[in-house]
Amino acid sequence: MNNIVVGFDFSSGSAKAVDLAIDIANNWHNNIRLVYVKKDANEDETPIRGEIERRNAAVEHLLKGIKLEYVIREGKVHQELTAQAIEDNASLVIVGTHGMSGFHTDWIGKNTYRTITESEIPVLSVREDFNFNKALETIVVPLDSTSATRQKVPIAVKFAKAFGSTIHVLGLYTTDTKDVRKLVDSYVDQVGKFMEKAGVKHVIKKIDVPKNLTVSTLEYAESVNADIIVIMTEQEKALNNWFLGTFAQQMLNLSTRPILSLRPEQLGSVAR
């Protein structure tokens, strides 16, 4: 049985990450490993262990045949999380986008992005203000003209099958160039066929991006009340996006919805 690794530091953001991890782990039949990272070797672990065990006991009734365990490591947060995920052969890493570094509020700018860029395993980031009062019903998968864009599809399908979700395949046109638009059309069609074969409910939508990939993606996610947006850590960069940073960075900074991020080499492409 695989583990889902969760970064934990007692902040409300990491507590929300645990809540989401329990929901996912129950459906995937995975165990959960909480990871608390000490910066100081002399930090007393006794109160840390006591509080984690108290919190774990409080949610034990929510576990459906799975284990909720923890480990305390020392070092840099992103390095220790990714190392633990590799050791556990984890299927997913979940992090809260506030907290996660001794209660500091610089998680989005530093630790989250470093974890995502260095992790060999998909990383799901969730903000502390995310609404957990609804089921995981809607997944948005934006597709652009890069070949790697389709690699996010298999894990989106895994989520959809586990939760009975509907996947919104969002084709993004960033140019009027016919060849590029045809490439986006081709990828969207391939993904649609892949989902039909997998028996996954899906909706296909294609939109022109007037200014910014991130804004257009988030506006669409808002319109369908998305529960997760699935992205690659490397996306195409239009000239007018350059000064705003990469697509992944912008999504992490601006989205109030959970973001599932994958490095291009993490998964195989959808078969043609």
C-alpha angles and dihedrals in degrees: 000000000000125000132235107216117215126192108226134184105149093262119132090247093057090044089057088049089057091050091053092044091057091052093049096041092052090054096042093041091234129142121238127234117192114206121204113186121207119205094193121056089209095057110124109247096194098084091039093055092044094053095044091049091048091052093045090052090053092059098036091104089063094060115101106204094317134109129243110202136158143209133197116219134176128226138044114353099231094045094049094046093051092044092052091048090055093046091051095044083233123197094208143008118214124195136175114234094222122055117007101131109061093308093305118148097222095091097113094050098044124005100036095048093044091050091050096047094046101038118103087200128067113270123213114200120195129186121229091240095056114130111242094177093099135059122258093266108145131046123184118208112185115203125197133173097280118107091229092058092088094056091083093063102083095057091044087055090049090056092045094051093048095049103027088243129166115236118216108208105205115196110202120206109198097171143030091233106125097215092053092047090050089052091054089048090051093051093047091050092049092050092047091054091046091054093046089054090048091051094238123150109241145166125208120214129169123195139175114241106224098186119344136020093216096050093048092047094048093046090054092045088052092050092055095037092239121203097198134016115203118210142165119238089235120051134164113282119220114203093248091054097055100089092048093059131244124328092249094050092049092048092052093048098044108030120096088189127081113274121209108203128192133183111234094247095050097086137024121253122259110269116254 
